Amino acid sequence: MSIAIVAIVLSTAFGILSDNGKAGYTGSPNELKCDDCHNTFGNSNSGTGSIYVTSSMNNWQYIPGQTYTVNVIVKQSGKPLFGVGFEALTSANVNAGSLVITNAAKTQIKTKTVSGVTRNNVVHQMNGGMHADSAIFTFNWVAPATNIGNITFYFAGIAANNNGSEDNDYVYNSTKVVTPASATGVLEQGNSISEFKAFINSEGRIAIEFYSTTADQPRINLYDMKGRMINSQLIDAHAFGEVKSSISIPADLQSGNYIVSILSSNQKLSSKIFIP
């Protein structure tokens, strides 16, 4: 509590602190970086820390309309407080997709108009990055509804000493290019199904999730680890897009590892599951 009060007082009196993150400092085209204020050590990436991003995307390839979890990790040994700024831009430097906050205690969305365009940023909440040596900022990114080509994630982080000023804080920034899945040739080769997942749901059934580019009625096969078919059934016909379905588990099936395969008109994908 005392940290928050000190930050607010200093920000009001001297104009040197932002008790929450600021938008528009990721170092993207026509933007400044966090070292515009946190400039004790000169340029970004001059310290011993690091910043990087991970996500639930396969090979950093997005499928239009899909929601992905994004994690921005800022690290520096000995630092107790971290900040973040993140934005996703098209090649024309406008917002790409949508940013969704999943932990409001740590992150928030702020905007800044740059070159006549309002850019959306995920930034830290006050003390949202209070953690020894590193902090992880997690949120969702919803890919654009259509294939708009390559998208660039711009992100910056601050490794702060929490001394109530912007002095002696280190700044890190980086980028990550995300490509449309169709650009890889996976879909261009005639395959219609991707991102296939199989797991046991809360109802004790085998849940099936996948993304399809065609209207189809795939067949789901269940095999034991010796390749013997245990069960086979068609799932409901569907339109293209994200598909979720489920199949029953035979009542007399023993606990163990099994293989679930999905067969469409032009491909077969498999996933290993454990049936309790």
C-alpha positions as CSV (number, residue, x, y, z in Angstrom):
1,M,0.0,0.0,0.0
2,S,2.8,2.4,0.9
3,I,4.5,1.8,-2.5
4,A,1.3,2.8,-4.3
5,I,0.9,6.0,-2.3
6,V,4.5,7.1,-2.8
7,A,4.2,6.5,-6.6
8,I,1.0,8.6,-6.8
9,V,2.5,11.5,-4.8
10,L,5.7,11.6,-6.9
11,S,3.8,11.4,-10.1
12,T,1.6,14.3,-9.1
13,A,4.4,16.5,-7.7
14,F,7.2,15.9,-10.2
15,G,5.6,14.4,-13.3
16,I,8.3,11.7,-13.5
17,L,6.3,8.6,-12.7
18,S,3.4,6.8,-14.2
19,D,1.8,4.6,-11.6
20,N,0.4,2.5,-14.4
21,G,1.9,1.6,-17.8
22,K,1.9,4.0,-20.7
23,A,0.8,3.1,-24.2
24,G,2.9,4.0,-27.3
25,Y,6.3,3.1,-26.0
26,T,7.0,-0.3,-27.6
27,G,9.5,1.0,-30.2
28,S,7.1,0.2,-33.0
29,P,7.2,2.5,-36.1
30,N,6.9,6.2,-35.2
31,E,6.9,5.4,-31.4
32,L,9.4,6.0,-28.7
33,K,10.7,3.4,-26.3
34,C,10.5,3.2,-22.5
35,D,14.1,4.5,-22.4
36,D,12.8,7.9,-23.4
37,C,12.1,8.2,-19.6
38,H,14.0,5.4,-18.0
39,N,17.2,6.5,-19.6
40,T,19.9,6.1,-16.9
41,F,21.6,3.4,-18.9
42,G,21.1,4.8,-22.4
43,N,19.6,2.6,-25.1
44,S,17.3,-0.4,-24.5
45,N,18.8,-3.9,-24.1
46,S,21.9,-2.7,-22.4
47,G,21.5,-4.6,-19.2
48,T,21.9,-8.2,-18.2
49,G,18.2,-9.0,-18.4
50,S,15.9,-10.0,-21.2
51,I,12.4,-9.9,-22.7
52,Y,10.7,-12.5,-24.8
53,V,7.2,-13.6,-25.8
54,T,5.6,-17.1,-25.9
55,S,2.1,-18.1,-27.2
56,S,-0.2,-21.0,-27.7
57,M,0.1,-20.6,-31.5
58,N,1.7,-23.4,-33.5
59,N,5.0,-22.2,-35.0
60,W,3.9,-18.6,-34.7
61,Q,1.2,-19.1,-37.3
62,Y,-2.2,-17.6,-36.8
63,I,-5.6,-19.0,-38.0
64,P,-8.1,-16.2,-38.6
65,G,-10.5,-15.6,-35.8
66,Q,-8.7,-17.9,-33.3
67,T,-7.9,-16.8,-29.8
68,Y,-4.4,-17.3,-28.5
69,T,-2.7,-16.9,-25.1
70,V,0.3,-14.6,-25.1
71,N,2.9,-14.3,-22.4
72,V,5.5,-11.5,-22.2
73,I,8.3,-12.4,-19.9
74,V,10.6,-9.7,-18.5
75,K,13.7,-10.9,-16.5
76,Q,16.6,-9.4,-14.6
77,S,18.2,-10.9,-11.6
78,G,18.0,-8.7,-8.5
79,K,15.1,-6.5,-9.8
80,P,11.8,-6.5,-7.8
81,L,9.4,-4.7,-10.1
82,F,8.7,-5.1,-13.9
83,G,6.6,-3.3,-16.4
84,V,5.4,-4.1,-19.9
85,G,4.0,-2.7,-23.1
86,F,2.7,-4.8,-26.0
87,E,1.0,-4.2,-29.3
88,A,0.1,-6.1,-32.5
89,L,0.3,-4.2,-35.8
90,T,-0.2,-5.0,-39.5
91,S,2.3,-4.1,-42.2
92,A,0.4,-0.8,-42.5
93,N,1.1,-0.2,-38.8
94,V,-2.6,-0.4,-37.6
95,N,-4.0,-2.7,-35.0
96,A,-4.0,-6.4,-35.9
97,G,-6.6,-8.4,-34.2
98,S,-7.9,-7.7,-30.7
99,L,-6.2,-7.7,-27.3
100,V,-8.1,-9.2,-24.4
101,I,-7.2,-8.8,-20.7
102,T,-7.3,-12.0,-18.7
103,N,-5.7,-10.8,-15.5
104,A,-6.9,-7.3,-14.6
105,A,-4.8,-7.1,-11.5
106,K,-1.6,-7.2,-13.6
107,T,-2.5,-5.8,-17.0
108,Q,-4.8,-3.3,-18.7
109,I,-5.4,-1.9,-22.2
110,K,-4.5,1.7,-23.0
111,T,-4.4,3.6,-26.3
112,K,-2.3,6.2,-28.0
113,T,-2.8,7.9,-31.3
114,V,0.3,7.5,-33.5
115,S,0.4,8.9,-37.1
116,G,-3.4,9.5,-36.9
117,V,-4.1,5.9,-35.8
118,T,-5.3,4.9,-32.3
119,R,-3.1,1.9,-31.3
120,N,-4.2,-0.5,-28.6
121,N,-1.5,-1.6,-26.1
122,V,-1.5,-4.1,-23.2
123,V,0.4,-2.4,-20.3
124,H,1.0,-3.2,-16.7
125,Q,-1.2,-2.2,-13.8
126,M,0.4,-0.4,-10.9
127,N,2.6,-2.9,-9.1
128,G,1.2,-5.6,-11.5
129,G,4.8,-6.7,-12.2
130,M,5.9,-6.9,-8.5
131,H,7.9,-10.1,-8.5
132,A,11.5,-10.9,-7.7
133,D,13.9,-11.4,-10.7
134,S,11.1,-11.7,-13.3
135,A,7.5,-11.2,-14.2
136,I,5.1,-12.9,-16.6
137,F,2.3,-10.8,-18.2
138,T,-0.4,-13.0,-19.7
139,F,-3.3,-12.0,-21.9
140,N,-5.2,-13.1,-25.0
141,W,-4.8,-12.1,-28.6
142,V,-7.7,-12.7,-31.1
143,A,-6.3,-13.1,-34.6
144,P,-8.0,-11.0,-37.3
145,A,-11.1,-12.5,-38.9
146,T,-9.4,-12.9,-42.2
147,N,-5.9,-13.5,-43.5
148,I,-4.2,-10.1,-43.5
149,G,-0.7,-11.2,-44.1
150,N,2.2,-10.9,-41.6
151,I,1.6,-9.3,-38.2
152,T,4.3,-8.0,-35.9
153,F,4.2,-8.1,-32.2
154,Y,6.1,-5.2,-30.6
155,F,6.9,-5.4,-26.9
156,A,8.9,-3.6,-24.3
157,G,9.7,-4.2,-20.7
158,I,11.1,-2.4,-17.7
159,A,13.2,-4.0,-15.0
160,A,12.9,-1.5,-12.1
161,N,14.5,-1.2,-8.8
162,N,11.3,0.2,-7.2
163,N,13.1,3.3,-5.7
164,G,10.2,5.7,-6.5
165,S,11.9,7.2,-9.5
166,E,12.8,6.3,-13.1
167,D,16.5,6.3,-12.3
168,N,18.6,3.1,-12.5
169,D,15.8,1.1,-14.3
170,Y,16.7,-1.1,-17.3
171,V,14.6,-1.2,-20.5
172,Y,14.3,-4.1,-22.9
173,N,12.4,-4.4,-26.2
174,S,12.0,-6.8,-29.0
175,T,9.6,-7.9,-31.8
176,K,8.1,-11.1,-33.1
177,V,6.6,-11.7,-36.6
178,V,3.5,-13.8,-36.8
179,T,2.5,-15.3,-40.2
180,P,-0.9,-16.6,-41.5
181,A,-1.2,-20.4,-41.3
182,S,-2.1,-20.6,-45.0
183,A,1.3,-19.0,-45.9
184,T,3.1,-22.2,-44.7
185,G,1.6,-24.4,-47.4
186,V,-0.1,-26.6,-44.8
187,L,-3.6,-25.6,-46.1
188,E,-2.4,-25.0,-49.7
189,Q,-1.5,-28.7,-50.1
190,G,-5.1,-29.7,-49.8
191,N,-5.3,-30.4,-46.1
192,S,-8.5,-29.3,-44.6
193,I,-8.0,-29.9,-40.9
194,S,-5.5,-28.4,-38.5
195,E,-5.0,-27.8,-34.8
196,F,-6.5,-31.2,-33.9
197,K,-6.9,-31.9,-30.2
198,A,-8.4,-34.8,-28.3
199,F,-8.9,-35.0,-24.5
200,I,-11.2,-36.4,-21.8
201,N,-13.8,-33.8,-20.9
202,S,-15.7,-33.3,-17.6
203,E,-18.5,-35.6,-18.8
204,G,-16.1,-38.5,-19.3
205,R,-16.3,-38.4,-23.1
206,I,-13.5,-37.9,-25.6
207,A,-13.7,-34.2,-26.6
208,I,-12.6,-33.4,-30.2
209,E,-11.5,-29.9,-31.3
210,F,-10.1,-28.9,-34.6
211,Y,-10.1,-26.2,-37.3
212,S,-11.5,-27.0,-40.7
213,T,-11.4,-25.1,-44.0
214,T,-14.2,-27.2,-45.5
215,A,-17.7,-28.4,-44.7
216,D,-17.2,-32.1,-43.9
217,Q,-18.3,-35.0,-41.7
218,P,-15.0,-36.6,-40.4
219,R,-14.7,-40.0,-38.8
220,I,-13.1,-40.5,-35.4
221,N,-11.3,-43.7,-34.7
222,L,-10.0,-44.9,-31.4
223,Y,-7.0,-47.3,-31.4
224,D,-5.1,-49.1,-28.6
225,M,-1.3,-48.7,-28.5
226,K,-0.9,-51.8,-30.7
227,G,-2.9,-50.2,-33.5
228,R,-6.1,-52.2,-33.0
229,M,-9.3,-50.3,-33.6
230,I,-11.5,-50.0,-30.5
231,N,-14.2,-47.7,-31.8
232,S,-15.2,-45.8,-34.9
233,Q,-17.9,-43.2,-35.4
234,L,-18.8,-40.2,-37.6
235,I,-19.2,-36.9,-35.9
236,D,-21.8,-34.3,-36.9
237,A,-21.4,-32.5,-40.2
238,H,-20.1,-29.0,-39.8
239,A,-19.4,-25.8,-41.6
240,F,-15.8,-24.6,-41.9
241,G,-14.2,-22.9,-38.9
242,E,-13.6,-24.0,-35.4
243,V,-15.3,-27.4,-34.6
244,K,-15.9,-28.9,-31.1
245,S,-17.5,-32.3,-30.7
246,S,-17.2,-35.4,-28.5
247,I,-17.6,-39.2,-28.7
248,S,-18.4,-41.8,-26.1
249,I,-15.9,-44.1,-24.5
250,P,-16.8,-47.9,-24.6
251,A,-18.0,-48.9,-21.1
252,D,-15.6,-51.9,-20.8
253,L,-12.5,-50.0,-21.9
254,Q,-9.5,-50.5,-19.6
255,S,-7.5,-47.5,-18.3
256,G,-4.5,-46.6,-20.4
257,N,-3.0,-44.8,-23.3
258,Y,-4.8,-44.7,-26.6
259,I,-4.7,-43.0,-30.0
260,V,-7.5,-40.9,-31.3
261,S,-7.5,-40.2,-35.1
262,I,-9.6,-37.9,-37.2
263,L,-10.1,-38.9,-40.9
264,S,-11.4,-36.4,-43.4
265,S,-11.7,-36.8,-47.1
266,N,-8.0,-36.0,-47.7
267,Q,-6.0,-36.5,-44.5
268,K,-5.6,-38.2,-41.2
269,L,-4.4,-36.6,-37.9
270,S,-3.8,-38.4,-34.6
271,S,-3.4,-37.5,-30.9
272,K,-2.4,-39.6,-28.0
273,I,-4.7,-39.5,-24.9
274,F,-4.8,-41.2,-21.5
275,I,-8.2,-42.7,-20.6
276,P,-8.6,-43.1,-16.8
